[in-house]
């Protein structure tokens, strides 16, 4: 079961953070950050990228303040990082996510 959560911002929008298996199929976990008008739209943005089985149940792992700042300052509002426990890796825009060919 993927871990994740959300945070509602003062303006009414939300930031969703969710950890999913890597689309490359290498067994790693990828943490996605999505900024959207509501939770449903945030999950739809991920599903439109090909991550079909994306569901957010509960709020066990909400985004940290640093994650919220990162996604709010990115023009696309959609970031990923391969190893959530490693603070040394920077956030990447979604277009750089490796996919299986």
DOVODREN-105893 format. One record per residue (C-alpha): y, x, z; residue in one letter; residue number from 1. Coordinates in Angstrom, 1 decimal, always signed. Layout:
<pts>
<pt><c2>Y</c2><c1>X</c1><c3>Z</c3><type>a</type><seq>NUM</seq></pt>
...
</pts>
This chain:
<pts>
<pt><c2>+0.0</c2><c1>+0.0</c1><c3>+0.0</c3><type>x</type><seq>1</seq></pt>
<pt><c2>+3.3</c2><c1>+1.5</c1><c3>-1.0</c3><type>x</type><seq>2</seq></pt>
<pt><c2>+5.8</c2><c1>+2.0</c1><c3>+1.8</c3><type>x</type><seq>3</seq></pt>
<pt><c2>+9.4</c2><c1>+1.0</c1><c3>+1.3</c3><type>x</type><seq>4</seq></pt>
<pt><c2>+12.3</c2><c1>-0.9</c1><c3>+2.5</c3><type>x</type><seq>5</seq></pt>
<pt><c2>+15.8</c2><c1>-2.0</c1><c3>+1.8</c3><type>x</type><seq>6</seq></pt>
<pt><c2>+19.4</c2><c1>-1.9</c1><c3>+3.2</c3><type>x</type><seq>7</seq></pt>
<pt><c2>+22.0</c2><c1>-4.6</c1><c3>+2.5</c3><type>x</type><seq>8</seq></pt>
<pt><c2>+25.4</c2><c1>-3.1</c1><c3>+1.9</c3><type>x</type><seq>9</seq></pt>
<pt><c2>+28.7</c2><c1>-4.7</c1><c3>+3.1</c3><type>x</type><seq>10</seq></pt>
<pt><c2>+29.6</c2><c1>-5.7</c1><c3>-0.5</c3><type>x</type><seq>11</seq></pt>
<pt><c2>+26.5</c2><c1>-7.8</c1><c3>-0.7</c3><type>x</type><seq>12</seq></pt>
<pt><c2>+24.4</c2><c1>-5.5</c1><c3>-2.9</c3><type>x</type><seq>13</seq></pt>
<pt><c2>+21.2</c2><c1>-3.8</c1><c3>-1.7</c3><type>x</type><seq>14</seq></pt>
<pt><c2>+19.6</c2><c1>-0.3</c1><c3>-1.9</c3><type>x</type><seq>15</seq></pt>
<pt><c2>+15.8</c2><c1>-0.4</c1><c3>-2.2</c3><type>x</type><seq>16</seq></pt>
<pt><c2>+13.7</c2><c1>+2.6</c1><c3>-1.4</c3><type>x</type><seq>17</seq></pt>
<pt><c2>+10.0</c2><c1>+2.5</c1><c3>-2.3</c3><type>x</type><seq>18</seq></pt>
<pt><c2>+7.2</c2><c1>+5.1</c1><c3>-2.5</c3><type>x</type><seq>19</seq></pt>
<pt><c2>+4.7</c2><c1>+4.7</c1><c3>-5.3</c3><type>x</type><seq>20</seq></pt>
<pt><c2>+1.9</c2><c1>+6.7</c1><c3>-6.8</c3><type>x</type><seq>21</seq></pt>
<pt><c2>+3.2</c2><c1>+9.1</c1><c3>-9.5</c3><type>x</type><seq>22</seq></pt>
<pt><c2>+3.2</c2><c1>+7.6</c1><c3>-13.0</c3><type>x</type><seq>23</seq></pt>
<pt><c2>+1.8</c2><c1>+10.9</c1><c3>-14.2</c3><type>x</type><seq>24</seq></pt>
<pt><c2>-1.4</c2><c1>+10.1</c1><c3>-12.3</c3><type>x</type><seq>25</seq></pt>
<pt><c2>-1.5</c2><c1>+13.5</c1><c3>-10.5</c3><type>x</type><seq>26</seq></pt>
<pt><c2>-2.1</c2><c1>+11.9</c1><c3>-7.0</c3><type>x</type><seq>27</seq></pt>
<pt><c2>+1.5</c2><c1>+12.6</c1><c3>-5.8</c3><type>x</type><seq>28</seq></pt>
<pt><c2>+3.8</c2><c1>+10.1</c1><c3>-4.3</c3><type>x</type><seq>29</seq></pt>
<pt><c2>+7.2</c2><c1>+9.4</c1><c3>-5.8</c3><type>x</type><seq>30</seq></pt>
<pt><c2>+10.1</c2><c1>+7.8</c1><c3>-3.9</c3><type>x</type><seq>31</seq></pt>
<pt><c2>+12.3</c2><c1>+5.6</c1><c3>-5.9</c3><type>x</type><seq>32</seq></pt>
<pt><c2>+15.9</c2><c1>+4.5</c1><c3>-5.0</c3><type>x</type><seq>33</seq></pt>
<pt><c2>+17.4</c2><c1>+1.5</c1><c3>-6.7</c3><type>x</type><seq>34</seq></pt>
<pt><c2>+20.9</c2><c1>+0.0</c1><c3>-6.3</c3><type>x</type><seq>35</seq></pt>
<pt><c2>+21.1</c2><c1>-3.6</c1><c3>-7.4</c3><type>x</type><seq>36</seq></pt>
<pt><c2>+22.7</c2><c1>-6.9</c1><c3>-6.7</c3><type>x</type><seq>37</seq></pt>
<pt><c2>+19.6</c2><c1>-8.1</c1><c3>-4.7</c3><type>x</type><seq>38</seq></pt>
<pt><c2>+16.0</c2><c1>-7.1</c1><c3>-3.9</c3><type>x</type><seq>39</seq></pt>
<pt><c2>+14.5</c2><c1>-9.0</c1><c3>-6.8</c3><type>x</type><seq>40</seq></pt>
<pt><c2>+16.8</c2><c1>-7.4</c1><c3>-9.4</c3><type>x</type><seq>41</seq></pt>
<pt><c2>+16.0</c2><c1>-3.9</c1><c3>-7.9</c3><type>x</type><seq>42</seq></pt>
<pt><c2>+12.3</c2><c1>-4.5</c1><c3>-8.3</c3><type>x</type><seq>43</seq></pt>
<pt><c2>+12.7</c2><c1>-5.9</c1><c3>-11.8</c3><type>x</type><seq>44</seq></pt>
<pt><c2>+14.5</c2><c1>-2.7</c1><c3>-12.8</c3><type>x</type><seq>45</seq></pt>
<pt><c2>+11.5</c2><c1>-0.7</c1><c3>-11.7</c3><type>x</type><seq>46</seq></pt>
<pt><c2>+9.1</c2><c1>-3.1</c1><c3>-13.4</c3><type>x</type><seq>47</seq></pt>
<pt><c2>+11.1</c2><c1>-2.8</c1><c3>-16.7</c3><type>x</type><seq>48</seq></pt>
<pt><c2>+10.4</c2><c1>+0.9</c1><c3>-16.6</c3><type>x</type><seq>49</seq></pt>
<pt><c2>+6.7</c2><c1>+0.3</c1><c3>-16.7</c3><type>x</type><seq>50</seq></pt>
<pt><c2>+5.9</c2><c1>+0.3</c1><c3>-13.0</c3><type>x</type><seq>51</seq></pt>
<pt><c2>+4.3</c2><c1>-3.1</c1><c3>-13.1</c3><type>x</type><seq>52</seq></pt>
<pt><c2>+2.7</c2><c1>-3.4</c1><c3>-9.7</c3><type>x</type><seq>53</seq></pt>
<pt><c2>+5.9</c2><c1>-3.0</c1><c3>-7.7</c3><type>x</type><seq>54</seq></pt>
<pt><c2>+6.2</c2><c1>-5.2</c1><c3>-4.6</c3><type>x</type><seq>55</seq></pt>
<pt><c2>+8.2</c2><c1>-4.8</c1><c3>-1.5</c3><type>x</type><seq>56</seq></pt>
<pt><c2>+6.5</c2><c1>-6.2</c1><c3>+1.6</c3><type>x</type><seq>57</seq></pt>
<pt><c2>+8.4</c2><c1>-5.6</c1><c3>+4.8</c3><type>x</type><seq>58</seq></pt>
<pt><c2>+11.0</c2><c1>-3.1</c1><c3>+5.7</c3><type>x</type><seq>59</seq></pt>
<pt><c2>+8.9</c2><c1>-0.3</c1><c3>+7.2</c3><type>x</type><seq>60</seq></pt>
<pt><c2>+10.7</c2><c1>+2.6</c1><c3>+5.4</c3><type>x</type><seq>61</seq></pt>
<pt><c2>+14.3</c2><c1>+1.6</c1><c3>+4.6</c3><type>x</type><seq>62</seq></pt>
<pt><c2>+16.5</c2><c1>+4.1</c1><c3>+2.8</c3><type>x</type><seq>63</seq></pt>
<pt><c2>+18.2</c2><c1>+6.7</c1><c3>+4.9</c3><type>x</type><seq>64</seq></pt>
<pt><c2>+22.0</c2><c1>+7.1</c1><c3>+4.9</c3><type>x</type><seq>65</seq></pt>
<pt><c2>+21.6</c2><c1>+10.2</c1><c3>+2.7</c3><type>x</type><seq>66</seq></pt>
<pt><c2>+19.5</c2><c1>+8.3</c1><c3>+0.2</c3><type>x</type><seq>67</seq></pt>
<pt><c2>+22.0</c2><c1>+5.4</c1><c3>+0.1</c3><type>x</type><seq>68</seq></pt>
<pt><c2>+24.8</c2><c1>+7.9</c1><c3>-0.5</c3><type>x</type><seq>69</seq></pt>
<pt><c2>+22.8</c2><c1>+9.6</c1><c3>-3.3</c3><type>x</type><seq>70</seq></pt>
<pt><c2>+22.1</c2><c1>+6.4</c1><c3>-5.2</c3><type>x</type><seq>71</seq></pt>
<pt><c2>+25.6</c2><c1>+5.0</c1><c3>-4.8</c3><type>x</type><seq>72</seq></pt>
<pt><c2>+27.1</c2><c1>+8.1</c1><c3>-6.3</c3><type>x</type><seq>73</seq></pt>
<pt><c2>+24.8</c2><c1>+8.1</c1><c3>-9.3</c3><type>x</type><seq>74</seq></pt>
<pt><c2>+26.1</c2><c1>+6.2</c1><c3>-12.4</c3><type>x</type><seq>75</seq></pt>
<pt><c2>+22.6</c2><c1>+4.7</c1><c3>-13.2</c3><type>x</type><seq>76</seq></pt>
<pt><c2>+21.9</c2><c1>+3.6</c1><c3>-9.6</c3><type>x</type><seq>77</seq></pt>
<pt><c2>+18.2</c2><c1>+4.6</c1><c3>-10.1</c3><type>x</type><seq>78</seq></pt>
<pt><c2>+16.8</c2><c1>+7.9</c1><c3>-8.7</c3><type>x</type><seq>79</seq></pt>
<pt><c2>+13.5</c2><c1>+9.4</c1><c3>-7.9</c3><type>x</type><seq>80</seq></pt>
<pt><c2>+12.1</c2><c1>+12.4</c1><c3>-6.0</c3><type>x</type><seq>81</seq></pt>
<pt><c2>+8.4</c2><c1>+13.5</c1><c3>-6.1</c3><type>x</type><seq>82</seq></pt>
<pt><c2>+7.9</c2><c1>+14.5</c1><c3>-2.4</c3><type>x</type><seq>83</seq></pt>
<pt><c2>+9.7</c2><c1>+12.3</c1><c3>+0.0</c3><type>x</type><seq>84</seq></pt>
<pt><c2>+9.0</c2><c1>+14.6</c1><c3>+3.0</c3><type>x</type><seq>85</seq></pt>
<pt><c2>+10.7</c2><c1>+17.6</c1><c3>+1.3</c3><type>x</type><seq>86</seq></pt>
<pt><c2>+14.4</c2><c1>+17.6</c1><c3>+1.7</c3><type>x</type><seq>87</seq></pt>
<pt><c2>+14.7</c2><c1>+20.7</c1><c3>-0.5</c3><type>x</type><seq>88</seq></pt>
<pt><c2>+14.0</c2><c1>+18.8</c1><c3>-3.7</c3><type>x</type><seq>89</seq></pt>
<pt><c2>+17.0</c2><c1>+17.1</c1><c3>-5.3</c3><type>x</type><seq>90</seq></pt>
<pt><c2>+17.1</c2><c1>+13.6</c1><c3>-6.6</c3><type>x</type><seq>91</seq></pt>
<pt><c2>+16.5</c2><c1>+13.1</c1><c3>-10.3</c3><type>x</type><seq>92</seq></pt>
<pt><c2>+17.8</c2><c1>+10.5</c1><c3>-12.7</c3><type>x</type><seq>93</seq></pt>
<pt><c2>+15.1</c2><c1>+8.0</c1><c3>-13.8</c3><type>x</type><seq>94</seq></pt>
<pt><c2>+15.2</c2><c1>+9.3</c1><c3>-17.4</c3><type>x</type><seq>95</seq></pt>
<pt><c2>+13.7</c2><c1>+12.6</c1><c3>-16.3</c3><type>x</type><seq>96</seq></pt>
<pt><c2>+10.6</c2><c1>+11.0</c1><c3>-14.7</c3><type>x</type><seq>97</seq></pt>
<pt><c2>+7.5</c2><c1>+12.5</c1><c3>-16.3</c3><type>x</type><seq>98</seq></pt>
<pt><c2>+5.1</c2><c1>+10.0</c1><c3>-18.0</c3><type>x</type><seq>99</seq></pt>
<pt><c2>+1.6</c2><c1>+10.1</c1><c3>-19.3</c3><type>x</type><seq>100</seq></pt>
<pt><c2>+1.4</c2><c1>+10.5</c1><c3>-23.0</c3><type>x</type><seq>101</seq></pt>
</pts>
